[in-house]
């Protein structure tokens, strides 16, 4: 059992190493409605940017992960908590050409 836990920790570290990590507070959340072609997509802007990711996005899936991510970001915004977001620099949101908007790989409320 210990070896399985160690393997999962190492694997998750490798996955997170592929992305761009940022720790900051949430500046705003933008949710796109059904009137938009981006129905359900969520864009998150942090107070600090990185060179690779100016902001972050979440796909419009009906999944537990998507719902938990949005709820965590919203709670962090209201509590003014710091979050750590790892963004996928190879999966940029097509809704913005002005900002590098990276897909969220992982989110942690600090």
TIRO-2110 file (N, C-alpha, C; in Angstrom, 1 decimal):
// TIRO-2110
0.8, -1.2, 0.0, N, 1, A
0.0, 0.0, 0.0, CA, 1, A
0.9, 1.3, 0.0, C, 1, A
2.0, 1.2, 0.8, N, 2, A
2.9, 2.4, 0.8, CA, 2, A
3.5, 2.6, -0.6, C, 2, A
3.8, 1.6, -1.3, N, 3, A
4.4, 1.8, -2.6, CA, 3, A
3.4, 2.4, -3.6, C, 3, A
2.1, 2.0, -3.4, N, 4, A
1.1, 2.7, -4.3, CA, 4, A
1.0, 4.1, -4.0, C, 4, A
1.0, 4.5, -2.7, N, 5, A
0.9, 5.9, -2.4, CA, 5, A
2.1, 6.7, -2.9, C, 5, A
3.3, 6.1, -2.7, N, 6, A
4.6, 6.7, -3.2, CA, 6, A
4.5, 6.9, -4.7, C, 6, A
4.0, 5.9, -5.4, N, 7, A
3.9, 6.0, -6.9, CA, 7, A
3.0, 7.1, -7.3, C, 7, A
1.9, 7.2, -6.6, N, 8, A
0.9, 8.2, -6.9, CA, 8, A
1.5, 9.6, -6.7, C, 8, A
2.2, 9.8, -5.6, N, 9, A
2.8, 11.1, -5.3, CA, 9, A
3.9, 11.4, -6.4, C, 9, A
4.7, 10.5, -6.8, N, 10, A
5.7, 10.7, -7.8, CA, 10, A
5.0, 11.1, -9.1, C, 10, A
3.9, 10.3, -9.5, N, 11, A
3.2, 10.6, -10.7, CA, 11, A
2.6, 11.9, -10.7, C, 11, A
2.0, 12.3, -9.6, N, 12, A
1.3, 13.6, -9.6, CA, 12, A
2.3, 14.7, -9.6, C, 12, A
3.5, 14.6, -9.1, N, 13, A
4.6, 15.5, -9.2, CA, 13, A
5.1, 15.7, -10.6, C, 13, A
5.1, 14.6, -11.4, N, 14, A
5.5, 14.7, -12.8, CA, 14, A
4.5, 15.4, -13.6, C, 14, A
3.2, 15.2, -13.3, N, 15, A
2.2, 15.8, -14.1, CA, 15, A
2.2, 17.3, -13.8, C, 15, A
2.3, 17.7, -12.5, N, 16, A
2.3, 19.1, -12.2, CA, 16, A
3.6, 19.8, -12.7, C, 16, A
4.7, 19.1, -12.9, N, 17, A
5.9, 19.7, -13.4, CA, 17, A
5.7, 20.1, -14.8, C, 17, A
4.8, 19.6, -15.5, N, 18, A
4.5, 19.9, -16.9, CA, 18, A
3.8, 21.3, -17.1, C, 18, A
3.2, 21.8, -16.0, N, 19, A
2.4, 23.0, -16.1, CA, 19, A
3.2, 24.2, -15.6, C, 19, A
2.5, 25.3, -15.6, N, 20, A
3.0, 26.6, -15.1, CA, 20, A
2.2, 26.9, -13.8, C, 20, A
3.0, 27.0, -12.7, N, 21, A
2.4, 27.2, -11.4, CA, 21, A
2.3, 28.6, -11.0, C, 21, A
1.2, 29.0, -10.4, N, 22, A
1.1, 30.4, -9.9, CA, 22, A
0.3, 30.4, -8.6, C, 22, A
0.8, 31.2, -7.6, N, 23, A
0.2, 31.4, -6.3, CA, 23, A
-0.2, 32.8, -6.2, C, 23, A
-1.5, 33.1, -6.0, N, 24, A
-2.0, 34.4, -5.9, CA, 24, A
-3.4, 34.4, -5.3, C, 24, A
-4.0, 35.6, -5.2, N, 25, A
-5.4, 35.7, -4.9, CA, 25, A
-6.2, 35.8, -6.2, C, 25, A
-7.5, 35.5, -6.1, N, 26, A
-8.4, 35.5, -7.3, CA, 26, A
-8.9, 36.9, -7.5, C, 26, A
-8.6, 37.5, -8.7, N, 27, A
-9.1, 38.8, -9.0, CA, 27, A
-10.6, 38.8, -9.4, C, 27, A
-10.9, 37.9, -10.4, N, 28, A
-12.3, 37.7, -10.8, CA, 28, A
-12.5, 36.4, -11.5, C, 28, A
-13.8, 36.0, -11.6, N, 29, A
-14.2, 34.8, -12.3, CA, 29, A
-15.2, 35.2, -13.3, C, 29, A
-15.1, 34.7, -14.5, N, 30, A
-16.0, 35.0, -15.6, CA, 30, A
-16.6, 33.7, -16.1, C, 30, A
-18.0, 33.6, -16.0, N, 31, A
-18.7, 32.4, -16.4, CA, 31, A
-19.5, 32.7, -17.6, C, 31, A
-19.4, 31.9, -18.7, N, 32, A
-20.1, 32.2, -19.9, CA, 32, A
-21.4, 31.4, -19.9, C, 32, A
-22.5, 32.1, -20.3, N, 33, A
-23.8, 31.6, -20.3, CA, 33, A
-24.2, 30.9, -21.6, C, 33, A
-25.4, 30.3, -21.6, N, 34, A
-25.9, 29.6, -22.8, CA, 34, A
-26.1, 30.6, -24.0, C, 34, A
-26.1, 31.9, -23.8, N, 35, A
-26.2, 32.8, -24.9, CA, 35, A
-24.9, 32.9, -25.6, C, 35, A
-23.9, 32.3, -25.1, N, 36, A
-22.6, 32.4, -25.7, CA, 36, A
-22.2, 31.0, -26.3, C, 36, A
-21.3, 31.0, -27.3, N, 37, A
-20.9, 29.7, -27.9, CA, 37, A
-19.9, 29.0, -26.9, C, 37, A
-19.6, 29.7, -25.8, N, 38, A
-18.7, 29.1, -24.8, CA, 38, A
-19.5, 28.7, -23.6, C, 38, A
-20.7, 28.2, -23.8, N, 39, A
-21.6, 27.9, -22.7, CA, 39, A
-20.9, 27.1, -21.6, C, 39, A
-20.9, 27.6, -20.4, N, 40, A
-20.4, 26.9, -19.2, CA, 40, A
-18.9, 27.0, -19.0, C, 40, A
-18.2, 27.6, -19.9, N, 41, A
-16.7, 27.7, -19.7, CA, 41, A
-16.5, 28.8, -18.6, C, 41, A
-15.5, 28.7, -17.9, N, 42, A
-15.1, 29.6, -16.8, CA, 42, A
-13.7, 30.1, -16.9, C, 42, A
-13.5, 31.4, -16.8, N, 43, A
-12.2, 32.0, -16.9, CA, 43, A
-11.9, 32.6, -15.5, C, 43, A
-10.7, 32.3, -15.1, N, 44, A
-10.2, 32.8, -13.7, CA, 44, A
-9.0, 33.7, -13.9, C, 44, A
-9.1, 34.9, -13.4, N, 45, A
-8.0, 35.8, -13.4, CA, 45, A
-7.4, 36.0, -12.0, C, 45, A
-6.1, 35.8, -11.8, N, 46, A
-5.5, 35.9, -10.5, CA, 46, A
-4.9, 37.3, -10.5, C, 46, A
-4.6, 37.8, -9.3, N, 47, A
-3.9, 39.1, -9.1, CA, 47, A
-2.5, 39.1, -9.7, C, 47, A
-1.9, 38.0, -9.7, N, 48, A
-0.5, 37.9, -10.3, CA, 48, A
-0.5, 37.0, -11.5, C, 48, A
0.2, 37.4, -12.5, N, 49, A
0.4, 36.6, -13.7, CA, 49, A
1.7, 36.0, -13.8, C, 49, A
1.8, 34.9, -14.6, N, 50, A
3.1, 34.4, -15.0, CA, 50, A
3.4, 34.7, -16.5, C, 50, A
4.6, 34.6, -16.9, N, 51, A
4.9, 34.9, -18.3, CA, 51, A
4.1, 33.9, -19.2, C, 51, A
3.9, 32.7, -18.8, N, 52, A
3.3, 31.7, -19.6, CA, 52, A
1.8, 31.7, -19.5, C, 52, A
1.2, 32.1, -18.4, N, 53, A
-0.3, 32.1, -18.2, CA, 53, A
-0.7, 33.4, -17.6, C, 53, A
-1.5, 34.1, -18.4, N, 54, A
-2.0, 35.4, -17.9, CA, 54, A
-3.3, 35.2, -17.1, C, 54, A
-4.0, 34.1, -17.4, N, 55, A
-5.3, 33.8, -16.7, CA, 55, A
-5.5, 32.3, -17.0, C, 55, A
-6.6, 31.7, -16.5, N, 56, A
-6.8, 30.3, -16.5, CA, 56, A
-8.3, 30.0, -16.9, C, 56, A
-8.5, 28.8, -17.4, N, 57, A
-9.9, 28.4, -17.8, CA, 57, A
-10.2, 27.0, -17.5, C, 57, A
-11.5, 26.7, -17.3, N, 58, A
-12.0, 25.4, -17.0, CA, 58, A
-13.0, 25.1, -18.1, C, 58, A
-12.9, 23.8, -18.6, N, 59, A
-13.9, 23.4, -19.6, CA, 59, A
-15.3, 23.3, -19.1, C, 59, A
-16.2, 23.3, -20.0, N, 60, A
-17.6, 23.3, -19.6, CA, 60, A
-18.2, 21.9, -19.6, C, 60, A
-17.6, 21.1, -18.7, N, 61, A
-18.0, 19.7, -18.5, CA, 61, A
-18.9, 19.6, -17.3, C, 61, A
-19.9, 18.7, -17.3, N, 62, A
-20.7, 18.4, -16.2, CA, 62, A
-19.9, 17.3, -15.4, C, 62, A
-19.0, 17.7, -14.6, N, 63, A
-18.2, 16.7, -13.9, CA, 63, A
-18.0, 17.2, -12.4, C, 63, A
-17.7, 16.2, -11.6, N, 64, A
-17.5, 16.6, -10.2, CA, 64, A
-16.2, 17.5, -10.1, C, 64, A
-15.2, 17.2, -10.8, N, 65, A
-14.0, 18.0, -10.8, CA, 65, A
-14.2, 19.4, -11.2, C, 65, A
-15.0, 19.6, -12.3, N, 66, A
-15.3, 21.0, -12.7, CA, 66, A
-16.1, 21.7, -11.7, C, 66, A
-17.1, 21.1, -11.1, N, 67, A
-18.0, 21.7, -10.1, CA, 67, A
-17.2, 22.1, -8.9, C, 67, A
-16.3, 21.2, -8.4, N, 68, A
-15.5, 21.4, -7.3, CA, 68, A
-14.5, 22.6, -7.5, C, 68, A
-13.9, 22.6, -8.7, N, 69, A
-13.0, 23.7, -9.0, CA, 69, A
-13.6, 25.0, -9.0, C, 69, A
-14.8, 25.1, -9.6, N, 70, A
-15.5, 26.4, -9.6, CA, 70, A
-15.9, 26.8, -8.2, C, 70, A
-16.4, 25.9, -7.4, N, 71, A
-16.8, 26.2, -6.1, CA, 71, A
-15.6, 26.6, -5.2, C, 71, A
-14.5, 26.0, -5.4, N, 72, A
-13.3, 26.3, -4.7, CA, 72, A
-12.8, 27.7, -5.1, C, 72, A
-12.8, 28.0, -6.3, N, 73, A
-12.3, 29.3, -6.8, CA, 73, A
-13.3, 30.4, -6.3, C, 73, A
-14.6, 30.2, -6.3, N, 74, A
-15.5, 31.2, -5.9, CA, 74, A
-15.4, 31.4, -4.4, C, 74, A
-15.2, 30.3, -3.6, N, 75, A
-14.9, 30.5, -2.1, CA, 75, A
-13.7, 31.3, -1.9, C, 75, A
-12.6, 31.0, -2.7, N, 76, A
-11.3, 31.7, -2.5, CA, 76, A
-11.5, 33.2, -2.8, C, 76, A
-12.3, 33.5, -3.8, N, 77, A
-12.5, 34.9, -4.2, CA, 77, A
-13.1, 35.6, -3.0, C, 77, A
-14.2, 35.0, -2.4, N, 78, A
-14.9, 35.7, -1.3, CA, 78, A
-14.1, 35.8, 0.0, C, 78, A
-13.3, 34.7, 0.2, N, 79, A
-12.5, 34.7, 1.4, CA, 79, A
-11.1, 35.4, 1.2, C, 79, A
-10.8, 35.8, 0.0, N, 80, A
-9.6, 36.5, -0.3, CA, 80, A
-8.4, 35.6, 0.0, C, 80, A
-8.6, 34.3, -0.2, N, 81, A
-7.6, 33.2, 0.1, CA, 81, A
-6.6, 33.1, -1.1, C, 81, A
-5.4, 32.7, -0.8, N, 82, A
-4.4, 32.5, -1.8, CA, 82, A
-4.7, 31.1, -2.4, C, 82, A
-4.6, 31.0, -3.7, N, 83, A
-4.7, 29.7, -4.4, CA, 83, A
-3.4, 29.4, -5.2, C, 83, A
-3.2, 28.1, -5.4, N, 84, A
-2.1, 27.7, -6.3, CA, 84, A
-2.8, 27.0, -7.4, C, 84, A
-2.6, 27.6, -8.6, N, 85, A
-3.1, 27.0, -9.8, CA, 85, A
-2.0, 26.5, -10.7, C, 85, A
-2.1, 25.3, -11.2, N, 86, A
-1.1, 24.9, -12.2, CA, 86, A
-1.9, 24.8, -13.6, C, 86, A
-1.3, 25.6, -14.6, N, 87, A
-2.0, 25.7, -15.8, CA, 87, A
-1.2, 24.9, -16.9, C, 87, A
-2.0, 24.4, -17.9, N, 88, A
-1.4, 23.6, -19.0, CA, 88, A
-1.1, 24.7, -20.1, C, 88, A
0.1, 24.9, -20.3, N, 89, A
0.5, 25.9, -21.3, CA, 89, A
0.3, 25.5, -22.7, C, 89, A
0.1, 24.2, -22.9, N, 90, A
-0.2, 23.6, -24.3, CA, 90, A
-1.7, 23.6, -24.6, C, 90, A
-2.5, 23.9, -23.6, N, 91, A
-4.0, 23.9, -23.8, CA, 91, A
-4.5, 25.3, -23.5, C, 91, A
-4.3, 26.2, -24.5, N, 92, A
-4.8, 27.6, -24.3, CA, 92, A
-6.2, 27.7, -24.8, C, 92, A
-6.9, 28.6, -24.1, N, 93, A
-8.3, 28.9, -24.4, CA, 93, A
-8.4, 29.6, -25.7, C, 93, A
-9.3, 29.2, -26.6, N, 94, A
-9.5, 29.8, -27.9, CA, 94, A
-10.3, 31.1, -27.8, C, 94, A
-10.9, 31.4, -26.6, N, 95, A
-11.8, 32.6, -26.5, CA, 95, A
-11.0, 33.9, -26.4, C, 95, A
-9.7, 33.9, -26.2, N, 96, A
-9.0, 35.1, -26.1, CA, 96, A
-7.7, 35.0, -26.8, C, 96, A
-7.5, 36.0, -27.7, N, 97, A
-6.2, 36.1, -28.3, CA, 97, A
-5.3, 37.1, -27.6, C, 97, A
-5.8, 37.9, -26.8, N, 98, A
-5.1, 39.0, -26.1, CA, 98, A
-4.3, 38.4, -24.9, C, 98, A
-4.9, 37.4, -24.2, N, 99, A
-4.3, 36.8, -23.0, CA, 99, A
-3.9, 35.4, -23.2, C, 99, A
-2.8, 34.9, -22.7, N, 100, A
-2.5, 33.5, -22.6, CA, 100, A
-3.3, 32.9, -21.5, C, 100, A
-4.4, 32.2, -21.9, N, 101, A
-5.3, 31.6, -20.9, CA, 101, A
-5.2, 30.1, -20.9, C, 101, A
-4.5, 29.6, -19.9, N, 102, A
-4.1, 28.2, -19.8, CA, 102, A
-5.2, 27.4, -19.1, C, 102, A
-5.4, 26.2, -19.5, N, 103, A
-6.4, 25.3, -18.9, CA, 103, A
-5.8, 24.9, -17.5, C, 103, A
-6.7, 24.8, -16.6, N, 104, A
-6.3, 24.4, -15.2, CA, 104, A
-6.1, 22.9, -15.1, C, 104, A
-4.9, 22.6, -14.7, N, 105, A
-4.5, 21.2, -14.4, CA, 105, A
-4.9, 20.8, -13.0, C, 105, A
-4.5, 21.7, -12.1, N, 106, A
-4.8, 21.5, -10.6, CA, 106, A
-5.0, 22.8, -9.9, C, 106, A
-5.7, 22.8, -8.8, N, 107, A
-6.1, 23.9, -8.1, CA, 107, A
-6.0, 23.6, -6.6, C, 107, A
-5.3, 24.4, -5.8, N, 108, A
-5.2, 24.2, -4.4, CA, 108, A
-5.5, 25.5, -3.7, C, 108, A
-6.4, 25.5, -2.7, N, 109, A
-6.6, 26.6, -1.8, CA, 109, A
-5.6, 26.6, -0.7, C, 109, A
-4.9, 27.7, -0.5, N, 110, A
-3.8, 27.7, 0.5, CA, 110, A
-4.3, 28.3, 1.8, C, 110, A
END
